[in-house]
Amino acid sequence: MYTQLVETGMKGVKTLEDMSPQERAWQEKINGGVKVEPKDWMPDAYRKTLVRQISQHAHSEYVGMLPESNWIGRAPTLKRKAILMAKVQDEAGHGLYLYSAVETLGVSRDAVYADLLSGKAKYSSIFNYPTLTWADIGAVGWLVDGSAIVNQVPICRCSYGPYARAMVRVCKEESFHQRQGFDIMVALCKGTPEQKAMAQDALNRWWWPSIAMHGPADEASVNSAQSMAWKIKLNSNDELRQKFIDQTVPQIEFLGLELPDKDLKWNEARGHYDYGQIDWVDFFNVVRGKGPCNEERLAARNKAWDDGAWFREALTAHADKQDAANLQQAA
């Protein structure tokens, strides 16, 4: 989801028979539920996949602050401002946890962040849509963070220890974010007809991006099988998408809003909701940089980086000064 289209670098899934003795012992450890730690031996493809996945997840958290932060000053009450400010601050913290986790794989935070600023690295397509009204803040918290929780809870059990442990706190905070968003939607739906119409409009616009953000359909997700064999990923894209839809439709009905998909209906035989066709053309256009806000989001992150150059230079100069003083004292 936050790591859409991450490639493993593998052509098909290796069987135990195809592996070297070292790789086979490592895979059997994973199969037995033992976590991989930073100093452990691991295949290069596994390491590279984790670097791409965790860094893209970190980028998503960092870029994900932007659609909501511009509403802090426009939130309708002081309480709503304080809650939204805390939520945006949480997202920054999630990015820091994840940048720290990716550094355990032997890459620098500056290097992976440079890939974001240059446009080389991806982040979740969901953050390239605009937040047009206050109801969008409710929809983002309820739908986007709700979809994130469905995807991220299994990552708490993934095979790489630092990633799994970072996600425990992230998921706890995301559950607060989802409740915050749903609370906004409840207030709007209990308000005036205009406010309820605003909530319906936000639901209509955020529904399809929220179910697409789990990634391509399983038959088109060529790297999922290897990631699942490595236990980086524990569920398929379609499984996660179905779980999100099944838990969210009753919430839509509770709010008294219309279902945003005319094909959305309960299938008694399957025990799940059926749903309509996702516009994958739009999804891939947004992933590849042609969404409504792609350029705006990257421009904002580059501006923040450039504006902070003086502070990074001051920190470096201070550290150099301290090192020089320590060396002189030691001499």
Contacts in CASP RR format, 6 or more apart in sequence:
PFRMAT RR
TARGET T0000
AUTHOR 0000-0000-0000
METHOD contacts of the structure
MODEL  1
MYTQLVETGMKGVKTLEDMSPQERAWQEKINGGVKVEPKDWMPDAYRKTL
VRQISQHAHSEYVGMLPESNWIGRAPTLKRKAILMAKVQDEAGHGLYLYS
AVETLGVSRDAVYADLLSGKAKYSSIFNYPTLTWADIGAVGWLVDGSAIV
NQVPICRCSYGPYARAMVRVCKEESFHQRQGFDIMVALCKGTPEQKAMAQ
DALNRWWWPSIAMHGPADEASVNSAQSMAWKIKLNSNDELRQKFIDQTVP
QIEFLGLELPDKDLKWNEARGHYDYGQIDWVDFFNVVRGKGPCNEERLAA
RNKAWDDGAWFREALTAHADKQDAANLQQAA
1 124 0 8 1.000
1 147 0 8 1.000
1 148 0 8 1.000
1 151 0 8 1.000
1 152 0 8 1.000
1 213 0 8 1.000
1 214 0 8 1.000
1 215 0 8 1.000
1 240 0 8 1.000
2 56 0 8 1.000
2 57 0 8 1.000
2 60 0 8 1.000
2 61 0 8 1.000
2 123 0 8 1.000
2 124 0 8 1.000
2 148 0 8 1.000
2 151 0 8 1.000
2 152 0 8 1.000
3 52 0 8 1.000
3 53 0 8 1.000
3 54 0 8 1.000
3 56 0 8 1.000
3 57 0 8 1.000
3 60 0 8 1.000
3 124 0 8 1.000
4 56 0 8 1.000
4 122 0 8 1.000
4 124 0 8 1.000
4 125 0 8 1.000
4 213 0 8 1.000
4 215 0 8 1.000
4 216 0 8 1.000
4 287 0 8 1.000
5 122 0 8 1.000
5 215 0 8 1.000
5 216 0 8 1.000
5 287 0 8 1.000
6 49 0 8 1.000
6 52 0 8 1.000
6 53 0 8 1.000
6 56 0 8 1.000
6 223 0 8 1.000
6 227 0 8 1.000
7 49 0 8 1.000
7 52 0 8 1.000
7 223 0 8 1.000
8 45 0 8 1.000
8 49 0 8 1.000
8 223 0 8 1.000
8 226 0 8 1.000
8 227 0 8 1.000
8 230 0 8 1.000
9 45 0 8 1.000
9 48 0 8 1.000
9 49 0 8 1.000
9 223 0 8 1.000
9 226 0 8 1.000
10 45 0 8 1.000
10 223 0 8 1.000
10 226 0 8 1.000
12 225 0 8 1.000
12 226 0 8 1.000
13 225 0 8 1.000
13 226 0 8 1.000
13 229 0 8 1.000
14 23 0 8 1.000
14 226 0 8 1.000
14 229 0 8 1.000
16 24 0 8 1.000
16 27 0 8 1.000
16 28 0 8 1.000
19 27 0 8 1.000
22 41 0 8 1.000
23 43 0 8 1.000
26 36 0 8 1.000
26 40 0 8 1.000
26 41 0 8 1.000
26 42 0 8 1.000
26 43 0 8 1.000
27 229 0 8 1.000
27 230 0 8 1.000
29 36 0 8 1.000
30 36 0 8 1.000
30 159 0 8 1.000
30 230 0 8 1.000
30 231 0 8 1.000
33 159 0 8 1.000
33 231 0 8 1.000
35 159 0 8 1.000
35 160 0 8 1.000
35 161 0 8 1.000
35 164 0 8 1.000
36 42 0 8 1.000
36 46 0 8 1.000
36 159 0 8 1.000
36 160 0 8 1.000
36 161 0 8 1.000
37 161 0 8 1.000
37 162 0 8 1.000
38 104 0 8 1.000
38 105 0 8 1.000
38 106 0 8 1.000
38 162 0 8 1.000
45 226 0 8 1.000
46 230 0 8 1.000
46 232 0 8 1.000
47 105 0 8 1.000
49 223 0 8 1.000
49 226 0 8 1.000
49 227 0 8 1.000
49 230 0 8 1.000
49 232 0 8 1.000
50 102 0 8 1.000
50 105 0 8 1.000
50 160 0 8 1.000
50 163 0 8 1.000
50 232 0 8 1.000
51 102 0 8 1.000
51 105 0 8 1.000
51 107 0 8 1.000
51 112 0 8 1.000
52 121 0 8 1.000
53 227 0 8 1.000
53 232 0 8 1.000
54 98 0 8 1.000
54 101 0 8 1.000
54 102 0 8 1.000
54 105 0 8 1.000
54 163 0 8 1.000
55 98 0 8 1.000
55 99 0 8 1.000
55 102 0 8 1.000
55 107 0 8 1.000
55 112 0 8 1.000
55 115 0 8 1.000
55 116 0 8 1.000
55 121 0 8 1.000
56 121 0 8 1.000
56 122 0 8 1.000
56 123 0 8 1.000
56 124 0 8 1.000
57 98 0 8 1.000
58 94 0 8 1.000
58 95 0 8 1.000
58 98 0 8 1.000
58 99 0 8 1.000
58 101 0 8 1.000
58 102 0 8 1.000
58 112 0 8 1.000
59 112 0 8 1.000
59 113 0 8 1.000
59 116 0 8 1.000
59 121 0 8 1.000
59 122 0 8 1.000
59 123 0 8 1.000
60 123 0 8 1.000
60 124 0 8 1.000
60 127 0 8 1.000
61 91 0 8 1.000
61 92 0 8 1.000
61 93 0 8 1.000
61 94 0 8 1.000
61 95 0 8 1.000
61 98 0 8 1.000
62 91 0 8 1.000
62 92 0 8 1.000
62 95 0 8 1.000
62 116 0 8 1.000
62 123 0 8 1.000
62 301 0 8 1.000
63 116 0 8 1.000
63 123 0 8 1.000
63 124 0 8 1.000
63 127 0 8 1.000
63 297 0 8 1.000
63 301 0 8 1.000
64 91 0 8 1.000
64 123 0 8 1.000
64 124 0 8 1.000
64 127 0 8 1.000
65 88 0 8 1.000
65 91 0 8 1.000
65 92 0 8 1.000
66 127 0 8 1.000
66 297 0 8 1.000
66 300 0 8 1.000
66 301 0 8 1.000
67 127 0 8 1.000
67 129 0 8 1.000
67 130 0 8 1.000
67 131 0 8 1.000
67 136 0 8 1.000
67 140 0 8 1.000
67 293 0 8 1.000
68 84 0 8 1.000
68 87 0 8 1.000
68 88 0 8 1.000
68 91 0 8 1.000
68 131 0 8 1.000
68 137 0 8 1.000
68 140 0 8 1.000
69 88 0 8 1.000
70 131 0 8 1.000
71 84 0 8 1.000
71 131 0 8 1.000
71 134 0 8 1.000
71 136 0 8 1.000
71 137 0 8 1.000
72 81 0 8 1.000
72 84 0 8 1.000
72 85 0 8 1.000
72 88 0 8 1.000
73 81 0 8 1.000
74 134 0 8 1.000
75 81 0 8 1.000
75 84 0 8 1.000
75 134 0 8 1.000
75 137 0 8 1.000
76 134 0 8 1.000
80 184 0 8 1.000
83 180 0 8 1.000
84 137 0 8 1.000
84 180 0 8 1.000
87 141 0 8 1.000
87 176 0 8 1.000
87 177 0 8 1.000
87 180 0 8 1.000
90 173 0 8 1.000
90 176 0 8 1.000
90 177 0 8 1.000
94 170 0 8 1.000
94 173 0 8 1.000
97 166 0 8 1.000
97 169 0 8 1.000
97 170 0 8 1.000
98 163 0 8 1.000
98 166 0 8 1.000
98 170 0 8 1.000
99 109 0 8 1.000
99 112 0 8 1.000
99 113 0 8 1.000
100 109 0 8 1.000
100 162 0 8 1.000
100 166 0 8 1.000
101 162 0 8 1.000
101 163 0 8 1.000
101 166 0 8 1.000
102 109 0 8 1.000
102 112 0 8 1.000
103 109 0 8 1.000
104 162 0 8 1.000
112 121 0 8 1.000
113 305 0 8 1.000
115 121 0 8 1.000
116 123 0 8 1.000
116 298 0 8 1.000
116 301 0 8 1.000
117 298 0 8 1.000
117 301 0 8 1.000
117 302 0 8 1.000
117 305 0 8 1.000
119 298 0 8 1.000
122 287 0 8 1.000
124 213 0 8 1.000
125 209 0 8 1.000
125 212 0 8 1.000
125 213 0 8 1.000
125 283 0 8 1.000
125 286 0 8 1.000
125 287 0 8 1.000
125 291 0 8 1.000
126 144 0 8 1.000
126 147 0 8 1.000
126 209 0 8 1.000
126 210 0 8 1.000
126 213 0 8 1.000
127 293 0 8 1.000
127 297 0 8 1.000
128 286 0 8 1.000
128 289 0 8 1.000
128 291 0 8 1.000
128 292 0 8 1.000
128 293 0 8 1.000
128 294 0 8 1.000
128 297 0 8 1.000
129 205 0 8 1.000
129 206 0 8 1.000
129 209 0 8 1.000
129 286 0 8 1.000
129 291 0 8 1.000
129 292 0 8 1.000
129 293 0 8 1.000
130 136 0 8 1.000
130 292 0 8 1.000
130 293 0 8 1.000
131 137 0 8 1.000
131 140 0 8 1.000
132 205 0 8 1.000
133 198 0 8 1.000
133 201 0 8 1.000
133 202 0 8 1.000
134 184 0 8 1.000
134 188 0 8 1.000
134 198 0 8 1.000
135 184 0 8 1.000
135 185 0 8 1.000
135 188 0 8 1.000
135 195 0 8 1.000
135 198 0 8 1.000
135 199 0 8 1.000
135 201 0 8 1.000
135 202 0 8 1.000
136 202 0 8 1.000
136 205 0 8 1.000
136 206 0 8 1.000
137 181 0 8 1.000
137 184 0 8 1.000
138 180 0 8 1.000
138 181 0 8 1.000
138 182 0 8 1.000
138 184 0 8 1.000
138 185 0 8 1.000
138 188 0 8 1.000
138 202 0 8 1.000
139 181 0 8 1.000
139 185 0 8 1.000
139 199 0 8 1.000
139 202 0 8 1.000
139 203 0 8 1.000
139 205 0 8 1.000
139 206 0 8 1.000
140 181 0 8 1.000
140 206 0 8 1.000
141 177 0 8 1.000
141 178 0 8 1.000
141 180 0 8 1.000
141 181 0 8 1.000
141 182 0 8 1.000
141 184 0 8 1.000
142 178 0 8 1.000
142 181 0 8 1.000
142 182 0 8 1.000
142 184 0 8 1.000
142 185 0 8 1.000
142 251 0 8 1.000
143 203 0 8 1.000
143 206 0 8 1.000
143 207 0 8 1.000
143 210 0 8 1.000
143 248 0 8 1.000
144 206 0 8 1.000
144 210 0 8 1.000
144 213 0 8 1.000
145 174 0 8 1.000
145 177 0 8 1.000
145 178 0 8 1.000
145 181 0 8 1.000
146 174 0 8 1.000
146 177 0 8 1.000
146 178 0 8 1.000
146 244 0 8 1.000
146 248 0 8 1.000
147 210 0 8 1.000
147 211 0 8 1.000
147 213 0 8 1.000
147 214 0 8 1.000
147 244 0 8 1.000
148 174 0 8 1.000
149 171 0 8 1.000
149 174 0 8 1.000
149 175 0 8 1.000
149 178 0 8 1.000
150 214 0 8 1.000
150 240 0 8 1.000
150 243 0 8 1.000
150 244 0 8 1.000
150 247 0 8 1.000
151 214 0 8 1.000
151 240 0 8 1.000
152 167 0 8 1.000
152 170 0 8 1.000
152 171 0 8 1.000
152 174 0 8 1.000
153 167 0 8 1.000
153 171 0 8 1.000
154 233 0 8 1.000
154 234 0 8 1.000
154 235 0 8 1.000
154 240 0 8 1.000
155 163 0 8 1.000
155 164 0 8 1.000
155 167 0 8 1.000
155 234 0 8 1.000
156 164 0 8 1.000
156 167 0 8 1.000
156 168 0 8 1.000
156 171 0 8 1.000
157 164 0 8 1.000
157 231 0 8 1.000
157 234 0 8 1.000
158 164 0 8 1.000
158 167 0 8 1.000
158 231 0 8 1.000
158 232 0 8 1.000
158 233 0 8 1.000
158 234 0 8 1.000
159 230 0 8 1.000
159 231 0 8 1.000
159 232 0 8 1.000
160 232 0 8 1.000
163 232 0 8 1.000
182 251 0 8 1.000
185 199 0 8 1.000
185 202 0 8 1.000
185 203 0 8 1.000
185 255 0 8 1.000
186 255 0 8 1.000
187 195 0 8 1.000
188 195 0 8 1.000
188 196 0 8 1.000
188 198 0 8 1.000
188 199 0 8 1.000
189 195 0 8 1.000
189 196 0 8 1.000
189 199 0 8 1.000
189 255 0 8 1.000
189 256 0 8 1.000
189 257 0 8 1.000
196 257 0 8 1.000
199 255 0 8 1.000
199 257 0 8 1.000
200 257 0 8 1.000
200 258 0 8 1.000
203 252 0 8 1.000
203 257 0 8 1.000
203 260 0 8 1.000
204 260 0 8 1.000
207 260 0 8 1.000
207 261 0 8 1.000
208 260 0 8 1.000
208 261 0 8 1.000
208 278 0 8 1.000
208 279 0 8 1.000
208 282 0 8 1.000
209 283 0 8 1.000
209 286 0 8 1.000
210 244 0 8 1.000
211 241 0 8 1.000
211 244 0 8 1.000
211 245 0 8 1.000
211 275 0 8 1.000
211 278 0 8 1.000
212 278 0 8 1.000
212 279 0 8 1.000
212 280 0 8 1.000
212 282 0 8 1.000
212 283 0 8 1.000
214 237 0 8 1.000
214 238 0 8 1.000
214 240 0 8 1.000
214 241 0 8 1.000
214 244 0 8 1.000
215 221 0 8 1.000
215 237 0 8 1.000
215 241 0 8 1.000
215 283 0 8 1.000
216 237 0 8 1.000
216 280 0 8 1.000
216 283 0 8 1.000
217 237 0 8 1.000
217 238 0 8 1.000
217 278 0 8 1.000
217 280 0 8 1.000
218 224 0 8 1.000
218 236 0 8 1.000
218 237 0 8 1.000
218 238 0 8 1.000
220 280 0 8 1.000
221 236 0 8 1.000
221 237 0 8 1.000
224 233 0 8 1.000
224 236 0 8 1.000
224 237 0 8 1.000
227 233 0 8 1.000
228 234 0 8 1.000
228 235 0 8 1.000
228 236 0 8 1.000
235 243 0 8 1.000
242 272 0 8 1.000
242 273 0 8 1.000
245 264 0 8 1.000
245 272 0 8 1.000
245 273 0 8 1.000
245 275 0 8 1.000
246 272 0 8 1.000
246 273 0 8 1.000
249 259 0 8 1.000
249 264 0 8 1.000
249 273 0 8 1.000
252 259 0 8 1.000
252 260 0 8 1.000
261 275 0 8 1.000
261 276 0 8 1.000
262 276 0 8 1.000
263 274 0 8 1.000
263 275 0 8 1.000
263 276 0 8 1.000
263 277 0 8 1.000
264 273 0 8 1.000
264 274 0 8 1.000
264 275 0 8 1.000
264 276 0 8 1.000
265 273 0 8 1.000
265 274 0 8 1.000
266 272 0 8 1.000
266 273 0 8 1.000
266 274 0 8 1.000
267 273 0 8 1.000
267 274 0 8 1.000
285 291 0 8 1.000
286 292 0 8 1.000
286 294 0 8 1.000
289 295 0 8 1.000
END
